[in-house]
Amino acid sequence: MKNLLNAITPARRPQTEQLDPRQVKNNAGGFVYGLSDEARLTRFLILGTEGGTFYTAERAHTVQATEFVKTFVQVDAAAALRVTLDVVRAGRAPKTDPALLVLALIAKTAPGAADRQAAWAALPEVARTGTMLLHFLAFADALGGWGRLTRRGVANVYETADVSKLALWAVKYKSRDGWSQRDALRKSHPKTVDAERNAVLKFMAGGALPELGADVSAPALRVIEGHLLAASATTDRAAATLMQGYSLPIEAVPTHLRGAEVYRAAMQTNGLTWLLRNLGNLGRVGVLTVNDRDTVQSVVELLTNLEALKRGRIHPLDVLKARLVYAQGRGVKGKGEWLPVPSVVDALEDAFHRAFGNVQAAGTQHLLALDVSGSMTCGQVGGVPGLSPNMAAAAMSLVALRTEPSALTMGFAGQFRPLNITARDTLEAAMRKAQSASFGPTDCAQPMLWAAQQKLQVDTFVVYTDNETWAGAVHPTAALDRYRQKMGIGARLIVVGLTATGFTIADPNRTDMLDVVGFDSAAPGVMADFARGAL
């Protein structure tokens, strides 16, 4: 009798048994739902595969993801390109390498000529910097030779990019991944009748800046002229003066001249992305210190300027990485040390939240449930060294805590327990609390079961997890149904996936469940809309 009853009752089906035919087995042996191809591609584009996962080493994880992308491109290249461009255009991903790989796969391997041409046409939009273009070329070259379409597609970038941007590429992004701008130009043979563009391209190809035939006073050529003068500068101060006079990025100055004056000048000539990556260097050379109040104030104002964050396409994960590195007072590889300025650390905290944009609170009762099981302790989220999924979950929960006035944060692994994370916690404090509670089996049904047991009114369950659930006696979907029936509340479930796997605990056929990608810059806004019933 008991076995028969268990067989027909979803509430009695353990997670190691299939609840319905649409479920697939995850890496831990539990049954969950497979993501759609577009949703899985979105996870890959935003989270990447660096660091692997608890169950899959980095190389195997990367192979799984890339094999999936290859298959998707063969089946529906147009959809793969649409998803990729949606993510790129909205600045939803912290890194462009996954998008560049997908674009290269479409451009070189898509079955249809129209799809391949569409990918090449999108290259200037996706490869926004010289480094990105060279990364793309490394991918494309590995997928095949330089045929007519490849030559024309690469040449189009050099023929249509803003000439001032090309000049920056010439002095800032000379070579990456075994490729140089000179290599790309010699293979693609771009053609133009514009004298200024021709002068820049000839310089990039290894020639000298011409004295005749082009206006050296043009902005693009002035950058190159300044770079050549900086190459022969003898002092840090002289190089800094040239940077200011010619609007040179720091990369245009020889490394042996990059002292305090050059770094101070770079704060004016390089962008916000550079500033985030070089806060430690500014401290190391004595530019950003507690004694220099004017410099500290200017840095704080820039970091917390919402328009500057938007204009610079700053992703929240970039800010979080800067916060983690700068606050520890030493480089990731132990090279270079500095004394962090407290107000700059605070500014990075603010910038992290502002980089998600203005999110309007849903105003519902939220239960934020962080998976702190053993599987959440391994891997890197978005390629950020040291940022494990459980730490990333804590950081994302802070965004919700500071948005929703009625939210409670709990953790689950072997048991369901308070994490005592509050809206006033720093990123570091929240992540430390999540880490200290880690280890144990994964049971993603616990938030709903606990809330039902405690008779806690919850409108929105938000589960931050890697979806490697397996240990529960009840499936998460069945636990949500049990909660709704017992409490008489039409509660919703939002699942925040923090690894680039192909599955989720959210049933994709149900309108009361939503799967989002962790650290998708659009996620908090989408989650709030879903919680208030706007989606």
VEXDREN-2710 file (C-alpha; in Angstrom, 1 decimal):
% VEXDREN-2710
k/r/px/py/pz
1/MET/0.0/0.0/0.0
2/LYS/2.7/2.5/1.0
3/ASN/4.8/1.9/-2.2
4/LEU/1.7/2.3/-4.4
5/LEU/0.7/5.5/-2.6
6/ASN/4.2/6.9/-3.0
7/ALA/4.2/6.0/-6.7
8/ILE/1.1/8.1/-7.5
9/THR/1.7/11.0/-5.1
10/PRO/4.2/13.8/-6.2
11/ALA/4.6/14.9/-2.7
12/ARG/6.1/11.5/-1.8
13/ARG/8.5/11.3/-4.7
14/PRO/12.2/11.7/-3.8
15/GLN/14.4/13.9/-5.9
16/THR/16.4/10.9/-7.1
17/GLU/13.3/9.7/-8.9
18/GLN/11.8/11.3/-11.9
19/LEU/8.7/13.4/-11.1
20/ASP/7.6/13.7/-14.8
21/PRO/8.9/12.6/-18.2
22/ARG/10.3/16.1/-19.0
23/GLN/12.8/15.9/-16.2
24/VAL/16.5/15.1/-16.7
25/LYS/19.2/13.9/-14.3
26/ASN/21.7/16.5/-13.0
27/ASN/25.3/15.9/-12.2
28/ALA/24.4/14.9/-8.6
29/GLY/21.9/12.3/-9.6
30/GLY/18.8/14.3/-8.8
31/PHE/16.0/14.9/-11.4
32/VAL/15.4/18.5/-12.5
33/TYR/14.2/20.3/-15.7
34/GLY/16.3/20.8/-18.8
35/LEU/16.8/24.4/-19.9
36/SER/15.7/25.5/-23.4
37/ASP/18.6/26.0/-25.8
38/GLU/18.2/29.7/-25.7
39/ALA/18.2/29.8/-21.9
40/ARG/21.3/27.5/-21.7
41/LEU/23.1/29.7/-24.2
42/THR/22.3/32.8/-22.1
43/ARG/23.9/31.1/-19.0
44/PHE/27.0/30.3/-21.0
45/LEU/27.3/33.9/-22.3
46/ILE/26.9/35.4/-18.9
47/LEU/28.5/32.9/-16.5
48/GLY/31.2/31.3/-18.7
49/THR/32.9/28.0/-17.7
50/GLU/36.1/29.2/-16.0
51/GLY/36.9/27.3/-12.8
52/GLY/34.5/24.4/-13.6
53/THR/32.0/23.2/-11.0
54/PHE/32.0/20.9/-8.0
55/TYR/31.1/17.9/-10.3
56/THR/32.9/18.9/-13.5
57/ALA/36.5/20.1/-13.9
58/GLU/37.0/23.3/-15.9
59/ARG/38.1/21.6/-19.1
60/ALA/35.2/19.1/-19.1
61/HIS/32.7/21.8/-18.2
62/THR/34.0/23.9/-21.0
63/VAL/33.9/21.0/-23.5
64/GLN/30.3/20.3/-22.5
65/ALA/29.3/23.9/-23.0
66/THR/31.1/24.4/-26.3
67/GLU/29.8/21.2/-27.7
68/PHE/26.3/22.3/-26.9
69/VAL/26.9/25.7/-28.6
70/LYS/28.3/24.0/-31.7
71/THR/25.1/21.8/-31.9
72/PHE/22.8/24.8/-31.3
73/VAL/24.5/26.7/-34.1
74/GLN/24.0/23.8/-36.5
75/VAL/20.3/23.5/-35.5
76/ASP/19.3/27.2/-35.3
77/ALA/22.2/29.7/-36.0
78/ALA/19.7/32.6/-36.3
79/ALA/18.4/32.0/-32.8
80/ALA/22.0/31.6/-31.5
81/LEU/22.9/35.0/-33.0
82/ARG/19.8/36.7/-31.7
83/VAL/20.4/35.5/-28.2
84/THR/24.0/36.5/-28.3
85/LEU/23.3/40.0/-29.7
86/ASP/20.5/40.5/-27.0
87/VAL/23.1/39.8/-24.3
88/VAL/25.8/42.0/-25.9
89/ARG/23.6/45.0/-26.7
90/ALA/22.2/45.1/-23.2
91/GLY/25.6/44.7/-21.5
92/ARG/24.3/41.7/-19.6
93/ALA/27.5/39.7/-19.5
94/PRO/30.8/40.6/-17.7
95/LYS/33.0/39.2/-20.4
96/THR/32.7/39.1/-24.2
97/ASP/34.8/35.9/-24.9
98/PRO/31.8/33.6/-24.8
99/ALA/29.9/35.9/-27.2
100/LEU/32.9/36.1/-29.5
101/LEU/33.2/32.3/-29.6
102/VAL/29.5/31.9/-30.5
103/LEU/29.9/34.6/-33.2
104/ALA/32.9/32.8/-34.6
105/LEU/31.1/29.5/-34.6
106/ILE/28.2/31.0/-36.5
107/ALA/30.5/32.9/-38.9
108/LYS/32.6/29.9/-39.7
109/THR/30.4/26.8/-39.3
110/ALA/26.7/27.8/-39.7
111/PRO/25.0/25.7/-42.4
112/GLY/23.3/28.7/-44.1
113/ALA/25.3/31.4/-46.0
114/ALA/22.8/34.1/-44.8
115/ASP/23.5/33.2/-41.1
116/ARG/27.3/33.3/-41.7
117/GLN/27.0/36.7/-43.4
118/ALA/24.8/38.0/-40.5
119/ALA/27.5/37.0/-38.0
120/TRP/30.2/38.8/-40.0
121/ALA/28.0/41.8/-40.2
122/ALA/27.6/41.8/-36.4
123/LEU/31.3/41.5/-35.8
124/PRO/32.0/45.3/-35.4
125/GLU/29.2/45.5/-32.8
126/VAL/30.4/42.6/-30.7
127/ALA/34.2/43.2/-31.1
128/ARG/34.1/46.7/-29.7
129/THR/37.8/46.9/-28.9
130/GLY/41.0/45.8/-30.5
131/THR/41.5/43.1/-27.9
132/MET/38.0/41.7/-28.6
133/LEU/38.8/41.6/-32.3
134/LEU/42.0/39.7/-31.8
135/HIS/40.2/37.2/-29.4
136/PHE/37.6/36.7/-32.2
137/LEU/40.3/36.1/-34.8
138/ALA/41.9/33.4/-32.6
139/PHE/38.6/31.6/-32.4
140/ALA/37.8/32.0/-36.1
141/ASP/41.3/30.9/-37.2
142/ALA/40.9/27.7/-35.1
143/LEU/37.7/27.0/-36.8
144/GLY/39.0/27.2/-40.4
145/GLY/41.2/29.2/-42.8
146/TRP/40.9/32.6/-44.3
147/GLY/38.4/32.3/-47.1
148/ARG/36.8/35.2/-48.9
149/LEU/34.0/35.7/-46.4
150/THR/36.5/35.8/-43.5
151/ARG/38.8/38.3/-45.3
152/ARG/35.8/40.5/-46.2
153/GLY/34.3/40.3/-42.7
154/VAL/37.6/41.3/-41.0
155/ALA/38.3/44.0/-43.5
156/ASN/34.9/45.5/-42.9
157/VAL/35.8/46.1/-39.3
158/TYR/38.8/48.2/-40.2
159/GLU/36.9/50.0/-43.1
160/THR/33.9/51.0/-41.0
161/ALA/35.2/51.5/-37.4
162/ASP/35.6/55.1/-36.2
163/VAL/39.0/56.2/-37.3
164/SER/39.8/57.6/-33.8
165/LYS/39.0/54.2/-32.3
166/LEU/41.3/52.6/-34.8
167/ALA/44.1/54.9/-33.7
168/LEU/43.6/53.8/-30.1
169/TRP/43.7/50.2/-31.2
170/ALA/47.0/51.0/-32.9
171/VAL/48.7/52.1/-29.7
172/LYS/46.7/50.2/-27.1
173/TYR/45.8/46.8/-28.4
174/LYS/48.7/45.8/-30.6
175/SER/48.6/42.0/-30.0
176/ARG/46.7/39.4/-28.1
177/ASP/46.4/35.6/-28.2
178/GLY/49.2/35.2/-30.7
179/TRP/47.5/37.7/-33.1
180/SER/48.4/41.2/-33.9
181/GLN/46.6/44.0/-35.7
182/ARG/49.4/43.7/-38.3
183/ASP/48.6/40.1/-38.9
184/ALA/44.9/40.8/-39.3
185/LEU/45.5/43.7/-41.7
186/ARG/47.9/41.7/-43.9
187/LYS/45.4/38.8/-44.2
188/SER/42.2/40.9/-44.7
189/HIS/43.5/43.7/-47.0
190/PRO/41.0/46.4/-46.1
191/LYS/40.6/49.1/-48.8
192/THR/39.7/52.8/-48.3
193/VAL/40.2/56.1/-50.1
194/ASP/40.1/58.1/-46.8
195/ALA/43.6/59.5/-46.2
196/GLU/43.4/59.6/-42.5
197/ARG/42.1/56.0/-42.2
198/ASN/44.8/54.9/-44.6
199/ALA/47.5/56.6/-42.5
200/VAL/46.3/54.8/-39.4
201/LEU/46.0/51.4/-41.1
202/LYS/49.5/51.7/-42.6
203/PHE/50.9/52.5/-39.1
204/MET/49.0/49.5/-37.7
205/ALA/50.5/47.3/-40.4
206/GLY/54.0/48.2/-39.4
207/GLY/54.7/51.4/-41.3
208/ALA/55.7/54.9/-40.1
209/LEU/53.3/57.7/-39.6
210/PRO/53.4/59.6/-43.0
211/GLU/54.4/63.2/-43.0
212/LEU/52.6/64.0/-46.2
213/GLY/49.3/62.9/-47.6
214/ALA/47.4/63.1/-44.3
215/ASP/46.6/65.8/-41.9
216/VAL/48.8/65.1/-38.8
217/SER/46.6/67.5/-36.8
218/ALA/43.7/65.1/-37.1
219/PRO/42.7/63.6/-33.7
220/ALA/43.4/60.0/-34.8
221/LEU/46.9/60.8/-36.1
222/ARG/47.7/63.0/-33.1
223/VAL/47.2/59.9/-30.8
224/ILE/49.7/58.0/-32.9
225/GLU/52.1/61.0/-33.0
226/GLY/51.9/61.3/-29.2
227/HIS/52.5/57.6/-28.8
228/LEU/55.7/57.9/-30.9
229/LEU/56.9/60.8/-28.9
230/ALA/56.1/59.0/-25.6
231/ALA/58.3/56.1/-26.8
232/SER/61.3/58.4/-26.7
233/ALA/60.4/60.1/-23.5
234/THR/63.0/59.8/-20.7
235/THR/61.0/60.6/-17.6
236/ASP/57.7/59.8/-16.0
237/ARG/56.7/63.4/-15.9
238/ALA/57.5/63.9/-19.6
239/ALA/55.4/60.9/-20.5
240/ALA/52.5/62.2/-18.4
241/THR/52.7/65.6/-20.1
242/LEU/52.4/63.8/-23.5
243/MET/49.5/61.7/-22.3
244/GLN/47.6/64.9/-21.3
245/GLY/48.5/66.8/-24.5
246/TYR/47.7/64.0/-26.9
247/SER/44.9/62.2/-24.9
248/LEU/47.0/59.0/-24.7
249/PRO/46.0/55.9/-22.8
250/ILE/48.6/54.5/-20.4
251/GLU/49.2/51.6/-22.7
252/ALA/50.8/54.1/-25.2
253/VAL/53.6/54.8/-22.7
254/PRO/56.6/52.4/-22.3
255/THR/56.2/50.3/-19.1
256/HIS/59.4/51.5/-17.6
257/LEU/58.0/55.1/-17.5
258/ARG/54.7/54.2/-15.7
259/GLY/55.3/55.9/-12.4
260/ALA/53.0/58.1/-10.3
261/GLU/52.7/60.9/-12.7
262/VAL/51.7/58.6/-15.6
263/TYR/49.1/56.9/-13.5
264/ARG/47.7/60.2/-12.4
265/ALA/47.4/61.3/-16.0
266/ALA/45.8/57.9/-16.9
267/MET/42.9/58.8/-14.5
268/GLN/42.0/61.4/-17.1
269/THR/42.8/59.7/-20.3
270/ASN/41.7/56.1/-19.6
271/GLY/38.1/55.1/-18.9
272/LEU/36.2/53.8/-16.0
273/THR/36.9/50.2/-16.8
274/TRP/40.6/50.9/-16.6
275/LEU/40.1/52.7/-13.2
276/LEU/38.3/49.7/-11.8
277/ARG/41.1/47.4/-12.8
278/ASN/43.9/49.7/-11.6
279/LEU/42.7/51.0/-8.2
280/GLY/45.4/48.9/-6.6
281/ASN/48.1/50.1/-8.9
282/LEU/47.1/53.7/-8.2
283/GLY/47.6/52.9/-4.5
284/ARG/50.8/51.1/-5.1
285/VAL/52.5/54.0/-6.9
286/GLY/51.2/56.5/-4.3
287/VAL/48.5/58.3/-6.2
288/LEU/45.4/57.0/-4.4
289/THR/46.1/57.4/-0.7
290/VAL/44.2/58.6/2.3
291/ASN/46.4/61.7/2.3
292/ASP/45.3/62.8/-1.1
293/ARG/41.8/63.9/-0.4
294/ASP/41.2/65.5/-3.8
295/THR/42.1/62.3/-5.7
296/VAL/40.1/60.1/-3.4
297/GLN/37.1/62.4/-3.8
298/SER/37.3/62.4/-7.6
299/VAL/37.6/58.6/-7.6
300/VAL/34.6/58.2/-5.3
301/GLU/32.5/60.5/-7.4
302/LEU/33.3/58.7/-10.6
303/LEU/32.7/55.2/-9.2
304/THR/29.3/56.2/-7.8
305/ASN/28.1/58.2/-10.9
306/LEU/25.2/56.3/-12.4
307/GLU/25.6/57.9/-15.8
308/ALA/29.3/57.1/-15.9
309/LEU/28.6/53.5/-15.0
310/LYS/26.0/53.3/-17.9
311/ARG/28.2/55.1/-20.3
312/GLY/31.2/52.9/-19.5
313/ARG/29.0/49.7/-19.9
314/ILE/30.2/48.7/-16.4
315/HIS/29.0/45.2/-15.4
316/PRO/28.2/44.6/-11.7
317/LEU/30.6/41.6/-11.7
318/ASP/33.5/44.0/-12.9
319/VAL/32.7/46.1/-9.8
320/LEU/32.6/43.1/-7.5
321/LYS/35.9/41.9/-8.8
322/ALA/37.4/45.3/-8.2
323/ARG/36.0/45.4/-4.7
324/LEU/37.4/42.0/-3.8
325/VAL/40.9/42.7/-5.1
326/TYR/41.2/46.3/-3.9
327/ALA/40.0/45.7/-0.4
328/GLN/42.5/42.9/0.2
329/GLY/45.4/45.2/-0.4
330/ARG/47.3/43.0/-2.8
331/GLY/47.1/41.7/-6.3
332/VAL/45.4/38.4/-7.3
333/LYS/48.8/36.7/-7.9
334/GLY/50.4/38.4/-4.9
335/LYS/52.2/41.0/-7.0
336/GLY/52.0/44.6/-5.6
337/GLU/50.6/45.8/-2.3
338/TRP/48.7/48.9/-1.3
339/LEU/46.8/50.4/1.6
340/PRO/43.0/50.4/0.7
341/VAL/41.2/53.7/1.2
342/PRO/38.0/53.0/3.2
343/SER/35.9/55.6/1.3
344/VAL/36.9/54.0/-2.0
345/VAL/35.9/50.5/-0.7
346/ASP/32.6/52.0/0.3
347/ALA/32.2/53.6/-3.2
348/LEU/32.8/50.2/-4.8
349/GLU/30.0/48.8/-2.6
350/ASP/27.7/51.5/-3.9
351/ALA/28.8/51.1/-7.5
352/PHE/28.1/47.3/-7.3
353/HIS/24.4/48.0/-6.6
354/ARG/24.1/50.9/-8.9
355/ALA/25.6/48.9/-11.8
356/PHE/22.4/46.9/-11.8
357/GLY/20.4/50.1/-12.6
358/ASN/17.4/51.5/-10.9
359/VAL/15.3/48.5/-9.8
360/GLN/11.8/49.2/-8.5
361/ALA/10.8/47.1/-5.5
362/ALA/8.1/44.5/-6.1
363/GLY/6.8/45.1/-2.6
364/THR/6.1/41.4/-2.0
365/GLN/7.2/39.2/0.9
366/HIS/10.4/37.6/-0.2
367/LEU/12.2/34.6/1.2
368/LEU/15.8/34.6/-0.2
369/ALA/17.1/31.1/0.1
370/LEU/20.8/30.6/-0.5
371/ASP/22.1/27.2/-1.5
372/VAL/25.2/26.8/0.7
373/SER/25.8/23.1/0.1
374/GLY/29.1/21.6/-0.8
375/SER/28.6/21.9/-4.5
376/MET/28.3/25.7/-4.2
377/THR/31.9/26.0/-2.9
378/CYS/33.7/25.1/-6.1
379/GLY/34.3/27.0/-9.4
380/GLN/34.4/30.6/-10.5
381/VAL/31.4/32.7/-11.3
382/GLY/32.0/34.8/-14.4
383/GLY/35.7/34.0/-14.3
384/VAL/36.3/36.0/-11.2
385/PRO/39.1/34.4/-9.2
386/GLY/37.9/33.3/-5.8
387/LEU/34.2/34.0/-6.4
388/SER/32.5/30.7/-5.8
389/PRO/28.8/30.2/-6.4
390/ASN/27.9/30.5/-2.7
391/MET/29.8/33.8/-2.5
392/ALA/28.1/35.0/-5.6
393/ALA/24.7/34.0/-4.2
394/ALA/25.4/36.1/-1.1
395/ALA/26.3/39.1/-3.2
396/MET/23.2/38.9/-5.4
397/SER/21.0/38.4/-2.3
398/LEU/22.2/41.8/-1.0
399/VAL/20.8/43.4/-4.1
400/ALA/17.4/42.0/-3.3
401/LEU/17.7/42.8/0.4
402/ARG/18.4/46.5/-0.5
403/THR/15.5/46.5/-3.0
404/GLU/12.8/44.7/-1.2
405/PRO/11.7/46.1/2.2
406/SER/10.2/42.7/3.3
407/ALA/12.8/40.1/2.6
408/LEU/14.4/37.4/4.8
409/THR/17.6/35.6/3.9
410/MET/18.2/31.9/4.9
411/GLY/20.6/29.2/3.9
412/PHE/20.1/25.6/3.1
413/ALA/22.3/22.5/2.8
414/GLY/21.9/19.7/5.3
415/GLN/19.4/21.9/7.2
416/PHE/17.6/25.2/6.8
417/ARG/19.0/28.0/8.9
418/PRO/19.4/31.8/9.2
419/LEU/22.4/33.3/7.6
420/ASN/21.9/36.6/9.4
421/ILE/22.7/38.6/6.2
422/THR/21.1/42.0/6.3
423/ALA/20.8/45.0/3.9
424/ARG/23.5/46.8/5.9
425/ASP/26.1/44.1/5.4
426/THR/29.0/44.8/3.2
427/LEU/29.7/42.4/0.3
428/GLU/32.6/40.9/2.2
429/ALA/30.5/40.3/5.3
430/ALA/27.6/38.7/3.4
431/MET/29.9/36.4/1.5
432/ARG/31.8/35.5/4.7
433/LYS/28.4/34.5/6.3
434/ALA/27.5/32.3/3.4
435/GLN/30.9/30.6/3.3
436/SER/30.9/29.9/7.1
437/ALA/27.6/28.0/6.7
438/SER/28.7/25.9/3.7
439/PHE/29.0/22.1/3.1
440/GLY/26.3/19.5/3.2
441/PRO/23.9/17.8/0.7
442/THR/21.6/19.8/-1.6
443/ASP/17.9/19.9/-1.1
444/CYS/16.3/22.8/-3.0
445/ALA/12.8/22.0/-1.7
446/GLN/13.8/23.1/1.8
447/PRO/12.8/26.8/1.5
448/MET/9.1/25.9/0.7
449/LEU/8.9/23.0/3.2
450/TRP/10.3/25.2/6.0
451/ALA/8.0/28.1/5.2
452/ALA/5.0/25.8/5.2
453/GLN/6.1/24.3/8.5
454/GLN/6.6/27.7/10.1
455/LYS/3.4/29.1/8.5
456/LEU/5.4/31.9/7.2
457/GLN/3.7/34.1/4.6
458/VAL/5.8/34.3/1.5
459/ASP/4.8/35.7/-1.9
460/THR/8.1/35.1/-3.6
461/PHE/10.6/32.4/-3.0
462/VAL/14.0/33.2/-4.5
463/VAL/16.4/30.2/-4.6
464/TYR/20.1/30.9/-5.5
465/THR/21.6/27.6/-6.5
466/ASP/23.6/25.5/-8.9
467/ASN/20.5/23.3/-9.4
468/GLU/22.5/20.2/-8.3
469/THR/19.6/19.1/-5.9
470/TRP/19.3/15.5/-5.0
471/ALA/18.9/14.9/-1.2
472/GLY/15.3/15.8/-0.7
473/ALA/12.3/13.4/-0.2
474/VAL/10.2/15.9/-2.1
475/HIS/10.8/17.7/-5.4
476/PRO/11.0/21.5/-5.2
477/THR/7.9/21.9/-7.5
478/ALA/5.9/19.6/-5.3
479/ALA/7.1/21.5/-2.2
480/LEU/5.9/24.8/-3.8
481/ASP/2.5/23.2/-4.5
482/ARG/2.3/21.9/-0.9
483/TYR/3.0/25.4/0.4
484/ARG/0.4/27.1/-1.8
485/GLN/-2.2/24.6/-0.8
486/LYS/-1.5/24.8/2.9
487/MET/-1.1/28.6/3.1
488/GLY/-3.6/29.6/0.5
489/ILE/-1.0/32.0/-1.1
490/GLY/-0.3/32.0/-4.8
491/ALA/3.5/32.1/-4.1
492/ARG/5.9/32.3/-7.0
493/LEU/9.4/30.7/-7.3
494/ILE/12.4/32.4/-8.9
495/VAL/15.5/30.3/-9.4
496/VAL/18.8/32.1/-9.8
497/GLY/21.2/29.7/-11.6
498/LEU/24.9/30.3/-10.7
499/THR/26.7/27.8/-12.9
500/ALA/26.5/27.4/-16.7
501/THR/24.8/24.0/-16.6
502/GLY/21.8/22.9/-18.7
503/PHE/19.2/22.4/-16.0
504/THR/17.0/24.1/-13.4
505/ILE/14.6/23.2/-10.6
506/ALA/12.0/25.6/-12.2
507/ASP/9.4/23.9/-14.4
508/PRO/9.6/25.9/-17.6
509/ASN/5.9/25.1/-18.4
510/ARG/4.6/26.8/-15.2
511/THR/3.8/30.5/-15.1
512/ASP/4.5/30.7/-11.4
513/MET/8.2/29.8/-11.8
514/LEU/11.0/31.7/-13.4
515/ASP/14.6/30.8/-14.1
516/VAL/17.2/33.6/-14.4
517/VAL/20.9/33.7/-14.7
518/GLY/23.0/34.8/-11.8
519/PHE/24.8/38.1/-12.4
520/ASP/22.8/38.8/-15.5
521/SER/22.7/42.6/-15.1
522/ALA/19.0/42.5/-16.1
523/ALA/18.1/39.9/-13.5
524/PRO/17.1/42.1/-10.6
525/GLY/14.7/44.1/-12.7
526/VAL/13.2/41.0/-14.3
527/MET/12.9/39.3/-10.9
528/ALA/11.0/42.3/-9.5
529/ASP/8.6/42.4/-12.4
530/PHE/7.9/38.7/-12.1
531/ALA/7.4/39.0/-8.3
532/ARG/4.8/41.8/-8.7
533/GLY/3.0/39.9/-11.5
534/ALA/4.1/42.1/-14.4
535/LEU/5.5/39.1/-16.2
END
